[in-house]
Amino acid sequence: MPAYLVHGVPDSPAVWEPLRGRLARRDVVTPTLPGFAGAPLPIGFGATCDEYADWLIADIGRIGSPVDLVGHDWGSILSLRIASLRPDLVRTLAVGSGPLDPEYRWHDTAVMWQTPEVGEQLMAMMEGQLAVDGLVGSGLPRAHAEETVARFDASMKSAILRLYRSAVDVHQRWSPDLDAIRCPALVVWPVDDPFVDRRFGQRLAERLRGELLEVDGGHWWQVAHAAEVATALERLWAGSK
């Protein structure tokens, strides 16, 4: 029954290392989403939000027992979808900085990625020091930002564009199914997240009937508050034994 940690955009499993180092348990799985950080795209894989959810469901299914599911950013959205569709695969759920709410409107960068030609032009600019500075400004420490940008290749840029373009209406399509989630839940939400307002974390915690842990420090709570989040996760997991 491992912990299964799903990264977001434009990250890789490396973003979990500060948190992973604070956890007492060692049965931690950190998959790389197809097309990200050098991971190949399966044949015929269109990099849509539904395909990513299906891929993760299949990957968790191979483990053979329910997991303690944790997701950040797009990993949060996908984890919510997994727990909605396959509650039998999820023992506990911890998510943050990725809402699934019909009132949420995509942030400005997401809207540009969803716009043909504009998204490609923006992706062409997202490299080198410019991309690093953008991530640092959103709360990711420089060393982690530099590592993230170093993995940001053409395949990953293409996958991100396809993911976002498949998800224009994902909040309206997927949010009704959240009522199927019944497992113990934790919502971690930065009060100063530049991509999503604080109220969506509060609304999600209410919807899941779960604990809300509010932090600060920008978008990447698993880096900025690794010790505090690890403590909250271990409390969630211990209460479900």
RANORGI-V867054 format. One record per helix or strand of 2 or more residues. SS is the DSSP state (H for helix, E for strand). FROM is the first residue (numbers start at 1). TO is the last residue. Records with the same first field share a line. If there is no record, write none. Layout:
SS = FROM-TO ; FROM-TO
//
This chain:
E = 3-6 ; 28-29 ; 67-72 ; 90-96 ; 184-190 ; 211-215
H = 13-20 ; 49-61 ; 74-85 ; 87-89 ; 108-113 ; 118-125 ; 128-137 ; 142-150 ; 154-165 ; 170-180 ; 198-208 ; 221-224 ; 226-238
//
